[in-house]
């Protein structure tokens, strides 16, 4: 009888301890701190995959905590695992964001420099382009296009200054490609004209 009483008492104590389990607030705070750090690093923009993984783990942890809160026999072990995962993913997101942003800045700066060079090359080619009655309209059109490309490049520089490196890179690459194409067309026209002159 005494043994049964002790066993019953032990079970009651076990149930009481389980029933009194508290939500892992320290783990929630730690995970949330890393989530905030990732957001401040604009991880949604620069490390979207890692940021999404952190958000999903945090959402799952919060759902698990809510589910356990409704139970009499509470167990927050799974919630703690999910919170640890969210914290780890958020830390990775913050680190990846910083790395990716730095790389994007480097790439955009290189693209802007290349676009600048391409415009200068096109300008130089345009100055020495063969001016004839037939080419006058085309050359005027190229001058206008070049002016537009310069404006676009300035917009790319402004985007880079505002840390919108993706837009800066895209605009600068477009400018470089168009300016390079223009210079190539002019050089081909010059070569064609020179060849025709030699045949005469």
Secondary structure, 3 states (H helix, E strand, C coil): CHHHHHHHHHHHHHHHHHHCCCCCHHHHHHHHHHHHHHHHCCHHHHCHHHHHHHHHHHHHHHHHHHHHHCCCCCCCHHHHHHHHHHHHHHHHHHHHHHHHHHHHHHHHHHHHHHHHHHHHHHHHHHHCCCCCCCCHHHHHHHHHHHHHHHHHHHHHHHHHHCCCHHHHHHHHHHHHHHHHHHHHHHHHHHHHHHHHHHHC
